Amino acid sequence: MAKKKQFKAESKRLLDLMINSIYTHKEIFLRELVSNASDAIDKYYYESQGHADASQFEIRIEPNKEARTLTISDTGIGMSKEELEENLGTIAKSGSLAFKEEMKKKEENNDEDVDIIGQFGVGFYSAFMVAKDVRVITKKAGSDEAYEWVSAGEDGYEITPCTKETNGTTIILTLKEDTDEEKYSQYLETYELKELIKKYSDYIRYPIKMNVETQKMKEGTEESEKPEYETVVEDQTLNSMVPLWKRQKSKITDEEYNQFYKDHFYDYQDPQKVIHFSVEGNTSFTALLYIPSHLPQGFYSQDYKKGLQLYCRGVFIMDHAEELLPDSLRFVKGLVDSQDLSLNISREMLQHDHQLKLIAGRGTTSRKRTHKIDKF
């Protein structure tokens, strides 16, 4: 049996703070683990110099109610024993950040080519917000060896050899028991998992798949008075992968713009105007803005929240970024997606709010140059 090792952080208190204080919502753990899986596939793609079979790239989610486990697996680059020790044995160690910095040194790759989501090494540990123990089974691409990393959090971790047929990483969370305050079982419900993927990770570039039970009419009973139904399991892709705002404007129809608005901003009418533009420079971003055809519901109430949705490289960060809109434009709906935001370790706040102010200033200038907003 492997000897249990302690984390290389300063103290157990640091891990406790990460688990209980950094993140506002426990559901964030799924966004973090899916983003890490996407990073791992990115690394495999770049290191294979584009020769890897892209059709095999996927992220898979598997809930098991009986065992109270949630499994997130990827077909990415995987980790060696040394990398497991370095990346998961040291809190706040980011393999993604180190990879990005290494790739930036190579002349054939510029910063835009290396689109790695993870910049910090604590996202993985958000799993302990909902899990009483975590298993990581991984195999490095090109290696014959696989390893298992096991931890219950503050008491350290163990690394042992194991078997795994393909490269990539599988993370198995054993969820905590439900309490009066927290219902951890919700993260085993397919509808809840689908909602969280749609909310946070809809635009991850690789397919996020899950087996989902659905009811289908039995073949041959379509014409009967009482058609019979059966439960079947379908392998569904949960995410859209390509954001509407990243597509070429010339290939987006008015109907697609309007439907996106109604679906994402809960309006029953088409918008009065659509404003879709990109700005490049020290801080680059794409904005998709909508001028509603009527005042938003509750516009004059104290509870009304202005602001745009904020994305960083297609990953949802926050719903109402107030700094992005002046009060005079508080009726505007929409989103901003930037490659250049410096997020803090929880990705829920910015390290420097001047970045948002810069985007807001450049965005407002761009809108005034090319668009006239009608009065209600």
Beta strands, then each sheet from edge to edge (+ up, - down):
strand 1: 59-64
strand 2: 69-74
strand 3: 131-139
strand 4: 146-151
strand 5: 157-162
strand 6: 168-175
strand 7: 208-217
strand 8: 229-237
strand 9: 273-279
strand 10: 285-291
strand 11: 308-312
strand 12: 315-321
strand 13: 333-338
sheet 1: 5+ 4- 3+ 6- 2+ 1- 7- 8+
sheet 2: 9+ 10- 13+ 11+ 12-
end
